[in-house]
Amino acid sequence: MGIVGDIVDGAIDDNVKLATLLRKLLIVGERLQNDELKTWVLHELNGYDGDDQLPPYRQMNISAKGVFVSIVGQMNDQPLQASVMQKEHQWWATSASLLGTIASLETLVVGEPNGRVMLEWPADLVAFYSKKFSTDWHLNRAWQEIPINAVNGLLDTVRTRILQFALELQKELGDAEPSSQAAPPEAVNNAVQTIIYGGNNIISPTIAGNVQFIGEQTVVQGDFFSLSSALSAIGVDQTHVTELESAISADKAEGADKGYGEKVKGWLAKAGTYVATEGGKAAVELAKNAATKAVMTYLGMPPA
């Protein structure tokens, strides 16, 4: 059967741990001499550092909750509003990045009985906001709360990418074992980029004036966090991102295909002005094109 066949069989069996599949995939990456594949595998096995660029599936929208105390008692599991917080701290109440090893995440899902993962706020942050959410109650403890099903979704994404890549590699190899001679490097690189790293890249160059676009962001179909990150990177502020999210929801409610209706079209028509306050007509058009490509990728539709 060979190592690639072993990976395929293991990927469709939920009883086979992801760490085991990843170690086998590391061997394949070494035989194929593909550094990008090995980098991804090692990150998933060893965890990510804070400076690493995280895959979108490891970034998620979350809520924050806390425990409040006063002279009359204690209130548990109270939602914490991001709007109360300073802008540079608001992400603590809206988004989380899961950096841990794939093995630790699998263990977390098995061992967590309450259906949620709690990532504690730093003590200094809790102290800073102790009296800012309420005049009568003091924040005593706070955390980011991630539903278990979101972590399960992350694990399923990794497993599916491993399976898809192994199946694609089987097509290239036939009965041969993986090696840089047996599989064309270009085909392997393409599979690594499209399957392992996933999504479509939204690329926008820097242009004249004060409008600067970040070099590269990844948008994954159906993952609004990745869309939000890409739009933020090209300069769309959170207010307009929220407007877009509402427009998509409204168009879906009205029966528009995949949420692409009149409200989203209206948002896209003005997208360039959300970014390019300077730089002229070319800047506006470039910003609009980048935002449109990001939105259509999220919706799983061809460019408008």
Salt bridges, closest charged atoms under 4 A:
ASP14 OD1 - ARG159 NE 3.87
GLU30 OE1 - LYS38 NZ 3.04
ASP35 OD1 - LYS38 NZ 3.45
GLU44 OE1 - ARG58 NH2 2.83
ASP52 OD2 - HIS43 NE2 3.42
ASP77 OD1 - ARG116 NH1 3.56
GLU120 OE2 - ARG141 NH2 2.63
GLU145 OE2 - LYS65 NZ 3.37
GLU145 OE1 - ARG116 NH1 2.74
GLU168 OE1 - LYS171 NZ 3.85
GLU177 OE1 - ARG31 NH1 3.31
ASP237 OD1 - HIS240 ND1 3.08
GLU254 OE2 - LYS263 NZ 2.94
GLU262 OE2 - LYS265 NZ 3.75
